Amino acid sequence: MAHRPRILFLARRYPPTIGGIQTHCYALHAQLVQQAQVRLVALGRQSLLHLTWFLPYCLVIALWAVLGRRVDAVYFADGVAAALAPLLRPLGPARFITTVYGLEMTYKNPLARALMQWGVRACDKVVVISQHSRRITAASGVPAAKLAIIHLGVEPPELTADELAAVRMRFEEEHGLRFGQDRILLLFGRQVPRKGMVEFLQKGMPLLDADIRLLIGGPPGSETALLAAHGQADDLTDRVVLLGPVPDDVLAMLRTCCDLFLMPNIHLPGDVEGFGQTQLECMYAGTPAVAFAVDALTESVREGGFLVAPDDYPAFVEQIHRFFALSPTARTDLSRQCRTYVQREYSPQRIAAQYMDLFTGRA
């Protein structure tokens, strides 16, 4: 029987907390356990205070594994976990692999940023999730020979026809709208400045046809209070629905039933969009995306969606109006193109195979 690679998987972001990194780690782990012996050490809590015990715990586990030659590879699932790599590097022959999403290399705290960069440079291979994050990582001093671009896998859960109908009906009754009749946009993500949610309410919504409605959901963040204030303004109260955190079944329904997904991101130095996953999950469900051409969104929205010059809100809104002017046949074709693109380029099986090549030294 062939030797199954032994992998120590250290993930400081993992479900039940919500986010693109958590989704990636969960899906990658699910694929790897089918091909390797994997020990997962994961932190499923949001507060950074938990790092005070989680990182030392990871270090103890990794010391035991590396010193005892019990693993062939250690996977640091982000730059924070990779800060442990220099302490482990001299202790054994295990391969060290990490993934950089972009923010690690531009983090505002200089000490934390230096520790992460030091750790990333100590790894044998550094996975970057886009050309954009590759440029950022290379600029921090990581040798080009260590860098490997592997995109995030995308295969969101889908509802059965009966489940979809039931969730859709409850949502329509609760919010007084009708999918397929009303024109409905979706904006979903952590409510932080780089997502551009507040700016879109201020600069984009006033330009949209008055009958177009916008659903905004996602985990709370520093922009939540501002979003609530703008969304409840007299001129938007009937057009904007603030959902807050959304249950998985409702989110799966929204990805399928909304007309368009929006990513009106803004460029903020030190707070980059490393790739963006939510728009790809919507495209997987057949819902096209309209996005500003910011950071790595220029790479992920290559097919089945629309890119608009950054900060050009009239052009962004005009693209939305042009979409609604398409014939039913053209919209069906675009929906099919979205799904085909994501399934072709971002299947979890393909992504896991690329990681396995790094863990085993084949790449």
C-alpha positions as CSV (number, residue, x, y, z in Angstrom):
1,M,0.0,0.0,0.0
2,A,1.4,3.4,-1.0
3,H,2.4,5.8,1.8
4,R,-0.2,8.4,2.6
5,P,1.4,11.7,3.2
6,R,1.1,12.9,6.8
7,I,0.0,16.6,7.1
8,L,-0.3,18.8,10.1
9,F,-3.0,21.4,9.2
10,L,-2.8,24.5,11.4
11,A,-5.8,26.8,10.9
12,R,-6.5,29.9,13.0
13,R,-9.6,30.7,11.0
14,Y,-12.1,27.9,10.7
15,P,-15.8,27.4,11.0
16,P,-18.1,28.0,12.8
17,T,-16.7,31.5,12.3
18,I,-17.5,33.0,8.9
19,G,-15.3,34.3,6.1
20,G,-13.5,33.4,2.9
21,I,-10.4,31.9,4.7
22,Q,-12.7,29.8,6.9
23,T,-14.5,28.5,3.8
24,H,-11.3,27.7,2.0
25,C,-9.8,25.8,5.0
26,Y,-12.9,23.7,5.6
27,A,-13.1,22.8,1.9
28,L,-9.4,22.1,1.5
29,H,-9.4,19.9,4.6
30,A,-12.4,17.9,3.4
31,Q,-10.5,17.1,0.2
32,L,-7.1,16.4,1.8
33,V,-8.4,13.8,4.2
34,Q,-9.4,11.7,1.2
35,Q,-5.8,11.5,0.1
36,A,-3.6,11.9,3.1
37,Q,-3.3,11.5,6.9
38,V,-4.3,14.9,8.2
39,R,-4.3,16.2,11.7
40,L,-6.3,19.4,11.9
41,V,-5.7,21.9,14.7
42,A,-8.2,24.7,14.2
43,L,-9.5,27.8,16.0
44,G,-13.2,28.3,15.4
45,R,-13.4,31.6,17.3
46,Q,-13.4,35.1,16.0
47,S,-11.7,37.2,18.7
48,L,-7.9,37.8,18.2
49,L,-7.5,37.4,22.0
50,H,-7.7,33.6,21.4
51,L,-4.4,33.8,19.6
52,T,-2.7,34.2,23.0
53,W,-3.3,30.5,23.7
54,F,-3.9,29.1,20.3
55,L,-0.5,29.9,18.8
56,P,1.4,28.5,21.7
57,Y,-0.8,25.4,21.5
58,C,0.0,25.0,17.8
59,L,3.7,25.4,18.5
60,V,3.6,22.6,21.1
61,I,1.7,20.3,18.7
62,A,4.1,21.2,15.8
63,L,7.2,20.7,17.9
64,W,6.1,17.2,18.9
65,A,5.2,16.4,15.2
66,V,8.3,17.8,13.6
67,L,10.9,16.7,16.2
68,G,9.4,13.1,16.2
69,R,9.3,12.9,12.4
70,R,5.6,12.3,12.6
71,V,4.6,14.5,9.7
72,D,5.8,15.0,6.1
73,A,4.4,18.5,5.8
74,V,3.1,21.3,8.0
75,Y,0.5,23.6,6.5
76,F,0.2,27.0,8.1
77,A,-3.2,28.1,6.8
78,D,-2.4,31.8,6.8
79,G,0.4,34.2,7.6
80,V,-0.4,34.5,11.3
81,A,0.1,30.7,11.8
82,A,3.2,30.9,9.6
83,A,4.8,33.1,12.2
84,L,5.7,29.8,14.0
85,A,7.7,28.5,11.0
86,P,11.1,30.0,11.9
87,L,10.9,28.3,15.3
88,L,10.3,24.9,13.7
89,R,12.5,25.2,10.7
90,P,15.8,23.8,12.2
91,L,14.1,20.8,13.9
92,G,13.3,18.4,11.1
93,P,12.9,17.7,7.4
94,A,9.1,18.3,7.2
95,R,8.1,20.6,4.3
96,F,6.5,23.9,5.4
97,I,3.7,25.3,3.3
98,T,1.6,28.4,3.9
99,T,-1.1,30.4,2.2
100,V,-0.9,34.2,1.9
101,Y,-4.1,36.1,1.2
102,G,-2.6,39.5,1.0
103,L,-3.5,41.3,4.2
104,E,-0.7,39.5,6.1
105,M,1.9,41.4,4.0
106,T,0.3,44.8,4.4
107,Y,-0.9,44.6,8.1
108,K,-0.8,48.0,9.7
109,N,0.9,46.9,12.9
110,P,4.6,46.9,12.0
111,L,5.6,44.2,14.6
112,A,2.8,41.8,13.6
113,R,3.6,42.4,9.9
114,A,7.3,41.7,10.4
115,L,6.6,38.5,12.3
116,M,4.3,37.3,9.6
117,Q,6.7,38.2,6.8
118,W,9.5,36.5,8.7
119,G,7.4,33.3,9.1
120,V,6.3,33.3,5.4
121,R,9.9,33.6,4.2
122,A,10.8,30.5,6.4
123,C,8.4,28.3,4.5
124,D,9.4,26.0,1.6
125,K,6.5,27.1,-0.5
126,V,4.2,30.0,-0.3
127,V,0.7,29.8,-1.9
128,V,-0.7,33.1,-3.0
129,I,-4.4,33.2,-4.1
130,S,-4.0,35.7,-7.0
131,Q,-1.5,37.6,-9.1
132,H,-2.3,40.6,-6.9
133,S,-1.4,38.8,-3.7
134,R,1.7,37.4,-5.5
135,R,3.0,41.0,-6.2
136,I,2.4,42.0,-2.6
137,T,4.1,38.9,-1.2
138,A,7.1,39.2,-3.6
139,A,7.5,42.9,-2.6
140,S,7.8,41.8,1.0
141,G,10.9,39.8,0.2
142,V,9.7,36.3,-0.5
143,P,11.7,34.7,-3.3
144,A,9.8,34.2,-6.5
145,A,10.9,30.6,-6.6
146,K,8.9,29.9,-3.5
147,L,5.6,31.4,-4.8
148,A,2.8,29.3,-6.2
149,I,-0.5,30.7,-7.3
150,I,-3.4,28.5,-6.3
151,H,-6.9,30.0,-6.4
152,L,-9.6,29.4,-3.7
153,G,-11.9,26.5,-4.3
154,V,-15.6,27.3,-4.8
155,E,-18.4,24.8,-4.4
156,P,-21.1,26.4,-2.1
157,P,-23.9,24.2,-0.7
158,E,-27.1,24.3,-2.8
159,L,-30.7,23.6,-1.8
160,T,-33.0,21.0,-3.3
161,A,-35.9,22.4,-5.4
162,D,-38.3,21.8,-2.5
163,E,-36.0,23.5,0.1
164,L,-35.4,26.4,-2.3
165,A,-39.1,27.0,-2.8
166,A,-39.8,26.9,1.0
167,V,-37.0,29.2,2.0
168,R,-37.8,31.6,-0.9
169,M,-41.5,31.8,0.1
170,R,-40.7,32.6,3.7
171,F,-38.2,35.3,2.7
172,E,-40.6,36.9,0.2
173,E,-43.4,37.0,2.8
174,E,-41.1,38.4,5.5
175,H,-39.6,41.2,3.3
176,G,-42.5,41.9,0.9
177,L,-40.8,41.2,-2.4
178,R,-41.0,38.7,-5.2
179,F,-38.0,37.1,-6.9
180,G,-38.4,36.9,-10.6
181,Q,-40.8,39.9,-10.6
182,D,-39.0,42.5,-8.6
183,R,-35.5,43.6,-9.7
184,I,-33.3,42.6,-6.8
185,L,-29.6,43.1,-6.1
186,L,-27.5,41.4,-3.5
187,L,-24.6,42.9,-1.6
188,F,-23.1,40.4,0.9
189,G,-19.9,40.4,2.9
190,R,-18.2,41.5,6.1
191,Q,-19.3,45.1,6.7
192,V,-15.9,46.7,6.5
193,P,-14.7,49.8,4.6
194,R,-13.0,48.0,1.6
195,K,-16.3,46.4,0.6
196,G,-17.6,49.9,-0.3
197,M,-21.1,49.3,1.0
198,V,-21.6,52.7,2.5
199,E,-20.2,54.5,-0.5
200,F,-22.6,52.6,-2.8
201,L,-25.6,53.6,-0.7
202,Q,-24.4,57.2,-0.9
203,K,-23.3,57.4,-4.6
204,G,-24.8,54.4,-6.3
205,M,-28.4,53.9,-5.0
206,P,-29.5,57.5,-5.9
207,L,-28.6,56.7,-9.6
208,L,-30.5,53.4,-9.8
209,D,-34.1,53.1,-11.1
210,A,-36.4,53.6,-8.1
211,D,-38.0,50.2,-8.3
212,I,-34.6,48.3,-8.0
213,R,-34.2,46.9,-4.4
214,L,-30.9,46.1,-2.7
215,L,-30.4,43.4,-0.1
216,I,-27.4,43.8,2.2
217,G,-26.2,41.0,4.4
218,G,-23.1,39.7,6.1
219,P,-21.2,39.6,9.4
220,P,-21.1,42.8,11.3
221,G,-18.0,45.1,11.1
222,S,-16.8,48.6,11.5
223,E,-19.3,49.9,8.9
224,T,-22.4,48.3,10.4
225,A,-23.7,51.4,12.2
226,L,-23.1,53.6,9.2
227,L,-24.9,51.1,6.9
228,A,-27.9,51.1,9.3
229,A,-28.0,54.9,9.3
230,H,-27.9,55.3,5.5
231,G,-30.2,52.3,4.8
232,Q,-32.9,53.8,7.1
233,A,-32.8,57.2,5.4
234,D,-36.2,58.3,4.1
235,D,-35.2,58.0,0.5
236,L,-33.9,54.4,0.8
237,T,-36.0,52.8,3.5
238,D,-38.3,51.1,1.0
239,R,-35.4,50.1,-1.4
240,V,-32.7,48.8,0.9
241,V,-33.1,45.7,3.2
242,L,-30.5,45.3,5.8
243,L,-30.4,41.6,6.7
244,G,-27.4,41.4,9.0
245,P,-25.9,37.8,9.4
246,V,-27.8,35.4,7.1
247,P,-28.4,31.7,7.8
248,D,-26.8,29.3,5.4
249,D,-30.1,28.2,3.8
250,V,-31.2,31.8,3.2
251,L,-27.8,32.7,1.7
252,A,-28.0,29.7,-0.6
253,M,-31.4,30.9,-1.7
254,L,-30.3,34.4,-2.3
255,R,-27.3,33.3,-4.4
256,T,-29.8,31.5,-6.6
257,C,-32.7,33.9,-6.7
258,C,-31.2,37.4,-6.7
259,D,-30.7,39.0,-10.2
260,L,-27.2,40.4,-9.6
261,F,-24.4,40.3,-7.0
262,L,-22.5,43.6,-6.4
263,M,-19.0,44.2,-5.3
264,P,-18.5,48.0,-5.2
265,N,-15.2,47.6,-3.5
266,I,-12.9,50.6,-2.9
267,H,-9.1,50.5,-2.8
268,L,-7.7,51.0,0.6
269,P,-3.9,50.8,1.1
270,G,-3.2,48.2,3.7
271,D,-6.6,46.5,3.4
272,V,-6.7,44.7,0.1
273,E,-9.2,42.3,-1.4
274,G,-6.9,39.3,-1.8
275,F,-9.3,37.5,-4.3
276,G,-12.9,37.6,-3.3
277,Q,-14.9,34.4,-2.9
278,T,-18.5,35.5,-2.3
279,Q,-19.0,36.7,-5.9
280,L,-17.7,33.4,-7.2
281,E,-20.2,31.5,-5.0
282,C,-23.0,33.6,-6.5
283,M,-21.6,33.0,-10.0
284,Y,-21.5,29.3,-9.2
285,A,-25.3,29.5,-8.5
286,G,-25.8,31.3,-11.8
287,T,-26.0,34.9,-10.5
288,P,-23.6,37.3,-12.4
289,A,-21.5,39.9,-10.6
290,V,-20.9,43.6,-11.2
291,A,-17.6,44.7,-9.5
292,F,-15.3,47.6,-9.5
293,A,-11.9,46.6,-11.0
294,V,-10.1,46.8,-7.6
295,D,-7.3,44.7,-6.2
296,A,-7.7,41.0,-7.2
297,L,-11.3,41.3,-8.4
298,T,-9.8,42.0,-11.8
299,E,-8.7,38.3,-11.8
300,S,-11.7,36.6,-10.2
301,V,-14.4,38.3,-12.3
302,R,-12.9,37.4,-15.6
303,E,-16.0,35.6,-17.1
304,G,-19.7,35.7,-16.3
305,G,-19.6,39.1,-14.8
306,F,-18.9,42.8,-15.4
307,L,-15.9,44.9,-14.3
308,V,-16.2,48.6,-14.0
309,A,-13.5,51.3,-13.6
310,P,-12.9,52.0,-9.8
311,D,-15.1,54.7,-8.3
312,D,-17.1,55.3,-11.5
313,Y,-20.6,55.0,-9.9
314,P,-22.5,56.2,-13.0
315,A,-20.8,53.5,-15.0
316,F,-21.4,50.9,-12.3
317,V,-25.1,51.7,-12.2
318,E,-25.4,51.9,-16.0
319,Q,-24.0,48.3,-16.1
320,I,-26.7,47.2,-13.8
321,H,-29.4,48.8,-16.0
322,R,-27.9,47.2,-19.1
323,F,-28.1,43.8,-17.4
324,F,-31.8,44.3,-16.7
325,A,-32.3,45.3,-20.3
326,L,-31.0,42.0,-21.6
327,S,-33.5,39.5,-23.1
328,P,-34.5,36.4,-21.0
329,T,-32.4,34.3,-23.4
330,A,-29.3,36.4,-23.0
331,R,-29.7,36.4,-19.2
332,T,-30.0,32.6,-19.2
333,D,-26.9,32.3,-21.3
334,L,-25.0,34.6,-19.0
335,S,-26.1,32.6,-16.0
336,R,-24.9,29.4,-17.6
337,Q,-21.6,31.0,-18.4
338,C,-21.1,32.1,-14.8
339,R,-21.6,28.5,-13.5
340,T,-19.4,26.9,-16.1
341,Y,-16.6,29.3,-15.5
342,V,-16.5,28.7,-11.7
343,Q,-16.8,25.0,-12.0
344,R,-14.0,24.9,-14.5
345,E,-11.6,27.2,-12.8
346,Y,-12.2,26.8,-9.0
347,S,-13.3,23.2,-8.3
348,P,-12.1,22.1,-4.8
349,Q,-10.8,18.9,-6.3
350,R,-8.5,20.8,-8.6
351,I,-7.3,23.1,-5.9
352,A,-6.6,20.2,-3.5
353,A,-4.6,18.4,-6.1
354,Q,-2.4,21.5,-6.5
355,Y,-1.8,21.6,-2.7
356,M,-1.0,17.9,-2.6
357,D,1.8,18.5,-5.2
358,L,3.3,21.1,-2.8
359,F,2.9,18.9,0.3
360,T,4.6,16.0,-1.4
361,G,7.3,18.0,-3.1
362,R,6.1,17.3,-6.6
363,A,5.9,21.0,-7.2
